[in-house]
Amino acid sequence: MMRCTGTSYPAISGNELSKIPISICTRKEQDKIAMLLSRLDQKIKTEKRLLNQFEAQKNYLLQNLFPK
């Protein structure tokens, strides 16, 4: 907000915007983060598959415990 101009509609110029430093991770850190996220995605898929198997087993058992 310190770099904005205007009172009723504060805005920042492109020139002022270009002066704001932005930190980014190194390529090595980005690769580590990407690998971690990929592993988490794989874990989520595995756990969803297990959950589906358990739900199917539960439904089977409920149908056989209380036949109609």
N, C-alpha and C positions, 0 to 999 in steps of 0.2 A: 504494500500500500504506500510505502514511502516513495516509490518511483512513479506512482499514478498521478495523472493530472486531471483537472475537472472536479467540480463539487457535486453536482447533481447526478452525473454519470461518470464515475472515475474510470479512466482507461490508462493503459500503458502503451507507449510507443514501441515500435519494433526495435529502435535503436536502444532504448532503455532495457527492453526485454533481452536483447543480445548481451547485455552486461552482467546478467545474473548467472553466476557459476552453477553448473549442474554436475554432481558427482555420479559416476557410473562405475560399475564393477569391472574388474579386469576380465579378460577373456577366460582365464582359468576359473575365476569365481563364477562367471556365467555358466560355464560348462558344468561345474559342480552343482549349481542350482538346478540346471536342466536335468541332470542325472537324478538328483533327488526327487524332482517332480515326476520324472518318468517312473521311478521305483514306486512312488506313492500311487500313481495311476494304476500300475500293475497290481499293487496290493489291494486297491479298491476293487478292481475287476475280480480278483481271486476271492475276496470276502463276499462280494455280491453273488458269485457263483455258489459259494458255500451256503449263503443265506437261502438261496433258491432251493438248494438240495434239502436243507433242513425244513423249509416250509412245505415242500412236497412230501417229505417223510411225515411231518406232523399231520398233514391232511389225510394221508393214507391211514395213519394210525387212528385218527378221529373217525374216519368212515368205517373202520373195522371194529372199533370199540362200541360204537353206537349204530348198529345196522338198522336200516329202516324197514 
